Amino acid sequence: MGTIKTLNKWANKHTYYPLDLLRIALGLFLFIKGLYFIGNTQMIMELIAPLKGFAGSMLAVHYVAPAHLIGGLLIIFGLYTRWAVLTQLPIIIGAVLINFIGEMNATNLILAITVFIVCVFFLFYGSGKHSTDYYLKMES
């Protein structure tokens, strides 16, 4: 019986690590994607080509890269995670929709849907136990 209690305590203490790693991986992915978009602005222009007729398409070009960079860093550190994820959702919804409006790319569609699902999860779950938000909450 003592072994079961010990294992249960260990599991309760360490169950946050996979979710924290998932949060950090999401943040790293978004940060790297932001760096990629800064280096390849022509690619962003090609991606949003189907949306040229819509208002705000040029604004989207200047919003995507900085939002991914700053949001990715905030998500990595677990600081204002829900707000950072909320700013990513319009971009990711746009990434999913571009696959339906423009040329269909199955790999990009699956990647965008996966990132969307993970973002929605962290929108509700928050930053987790091993984050700056949790640390600041426990300090006050």
C-alpha positions in Angstrom: 0.0 0.0 0.0 2.9 2.4 0.8 4.3 1.8 -2.7 1.1 2.8 -4.4 0.9 6.0 -2.3 4.5 6.8 -3.2 3.9 6.2 -6.9 0.7 8.3 -6.8 2.5 11.2 -5.1 5.2 11.0 -7.7 2.7 11.0 -10.6 0.8 13.9 -9.1 4.0 15.8 -8.7 5.4 15.1 -12.2 2.3 15.1 -14.4 2.8 18.8 -15.3 6.1 18.2 -17.1 4.6 16.8 -20.4 2.1 19.7 -20.6 4.9 22.2 -19.9 7.0 20.6 -22.6 4.1 20.8 -25.0 3.7 24.5 -24.1 7.4 25.2 -24.6 7.3 23.3 -28.0 4.3 25.3 -29.1 6.1 28.5 -28.2 9.3 27.4 -29.9 7.4 26.5 -33.1 5.7 29.9 -33.2 8.9 31.8 -32.5 10.8 29.9 -35.2 7.9 30.4 -37.6 8.0 34.1 -36.8 11.7 34.2 -37.7 11.0 32.3 -40.9 8.3 34.8 -41.9 10.7 37.7 -41.2 13.3 36.2 -43.4 10.8 35.3 -46.2 8.3 38.1 -46.5 7.7 37.2 -50.1 6.4 33.8 -48.9 3.8 35.6 -46.7 2.8 37.7 -49.6 2.3 34.5 -51.7 0.3 32.8 -48.8 -2.1 35.6 -48.5 -2.5 36.2 -52.2 -6.0 34.6 -52.2 -7.0 37.3 -49.6 -5.8 40.3 -51.7 -9.4 41.5 -52.3 -10.2 41.6 -48.6 -9.6 44.5 -46.4 -6.6 44.3 -44.1 -4.5 41.9 -46.1 -1.5 44.2 -45.8 -2.1 44.6 -42.1 -2.0 40.8 -41.8 1.5 40.7 -43.3 2.8 43.1 -40.7 1.0 41.4 -37.8 1.9 37.7 -38.4 5.7 37.8 -37.8 5.8 40.0 -34.7 2.8 38.3 -33.2 4.5 34.9 -33.6 7.8 36.2 -32.2 6.5 37.9 -29.1 3.7 35.4 -28.6 6.1 32.5 -29.0 8.4 33.9 -26.3 5.6 34.6 -23.9 4.3 31.0 -24.4 7.8 29.5 -23.9 8.2 31.3 -20.5 4.6 30.9 -19.5 4.0 34.6 -19.1 0.5 35.8 -20.1 0.0 32.5 -21.9 -3.7 32.8 -22.4 -3.3 36.3 -23.9 -0.4 35.2 -26.1 -2.5 32.2 -27.4 -5.5 34.5 -28.0 -3.4 36.7 -30.3 -2.2 33.6 -32.2 -5.7 32.3 -32.9 -6.6 34.7 -35.7 -3.4 33.9 -37.5 -3.9 30.2 -37.1 -7.5 30.3 -38.2 -6.3 32.3 -41.2 -3.7 29.6 -41.9 -6.5 27.0 -41.9 -8.8 29.1 -44.1 -6.0 29.9 -46.6 -5.8 26.2 -47.4 -9.5 26.2 -48.4 -9.5 29.5 -50.2 -6.2 29.1 -52.0 -4.2 26.1 -53.1 -4.8 23.1 -50.8 -1.6 21.9 -49.1 -2.4 18.9 -46.8 0.8 19.2 -44.8 0.2 22.8 -44.0 -3.5 22.2 -43.2 -2.7 19.3 -40.8 0.0 21.5 -39.1 -2.3 24.5 -38.8 -5.1 22.3 -37.4 -2.8 20.7 -34.9 -1.4 24.1 -33.7 -5.0 25.4 -33.5 -6.0 22.5 -31.2 -3.0 22.9 -29.0 -3.6 26.7 -28.8 -7.3 26.2 -27.8 -6.1 23.7 -25.2 -3.7 26.2 -23.6 -6.3 28.9 -23.9 -8.4 27.0 -21.4 -5.7 25.2 -19.5 -3.4 28.2 -19.0 0.4 28.1 -18.6 0.7 25.3 -16.1 2.6 24.8 -12.9 6.1 25.4 -14.1 5.6 28.9 -15.6 6.3 32.5 -14.9 2.6 33.1 -14.3 2.4 30.4 -11.6 5.6 31.7 -10.0 4.3 35.2 -9.9 0.9 34.1 -8.5 2.6 32.1 -5.7 4.9 35.1 -4.8 1.9 37.4 -4.1 
